[in-house]
Amino acid sequence: MRPDLVILYEHPEWQKPLFAALTGRGIRFEAIDVAHAAFRNVDPPIAPLYFNQASPSAYLRGHTRAVPLALAFMRSLEMMGARVLNGADVFALELSKSVQATLLHQLGIDCPRSITFNDVGALHERAGEIAWPALLKPDQGGSGARIQVVESLSAIEQIFAGDPSIWEPDNLFLLQEFVPHDPDQGIVRLEFLGGELLYAMRVKAHGRFNLCPSPVCNPDEGDGACVVEAPAGPPVEFSAYRDVPADAVETATQIVRAANLDVGGIEYLESIDGRRVFYDINANSNLRPSVAAAFGFDPFERVVDFLERQLKQATTAATR
């Protein structure tokens, strides 16, 4: 039988809880691993609903080609009228921290000042605009990889001269304002589902940049299986944030709607000087069961609830 739902994915371990929840609910679905896939441009959609779970960090796992295939596949599906959750435009936004910064600025939301560059020498022309220390990060992010705090242009030159492969996969980097914040408060991540807040959590990084909420990468106990090497020190801590300010939720909701996110996470931090700075838009949201359990529910069951509603709408639209 034809599936009701198709999941596009690249990281099989991340998908296990969702696949289990879909199976338990009796939803007919097909999973396509975009790391090893092919499609014909004349093939019509095989299901009324698609759900994109591909990740910008695929290149870290040797799956660099997963991202362009997923993007091309979704664009083709959408041209043929398929409903794709977190589709091509949303995925393209997630693939670019630079475009995310532009969106936040256009919305009038406080975000880190950023310079996007593809040549270190070009930064010298903007030397007067840079405050040190600064944050160096790849435009196509993922699991905090290749993010570094830098103190000077010469330090940046040394980084790229020492390892030219750091430019991969898209040959773009951002030099971004470093915003000091209280490490004991950490950052805040708000998970959204269908335009509504699912839950909020505080994340204490302890000097790390890999804040992936998946227990596969950052387990509650023991070592994770993430390919991004973790620095020495305490593991990342995730905790339920029950009293997230209403105006922070309102701002994050504005971002979610402007970005057309179906499922996603929005991150912000509270600076030492009192700013609330939003800095990251995540379309591939790895939900954390232990945090959701503190609010009294299974996050993947909530996702399946959402998918069932979307499937009903997509099926109704297809029969008109």
Summary of the structure (lengths in Angstrom):
residues: 320
radius of gyration: 19.7
end to end distance: 21.6
largest distance: 62.5
contacts: 989
relative contact order: 0.15
helix: 36%
strand: 22%
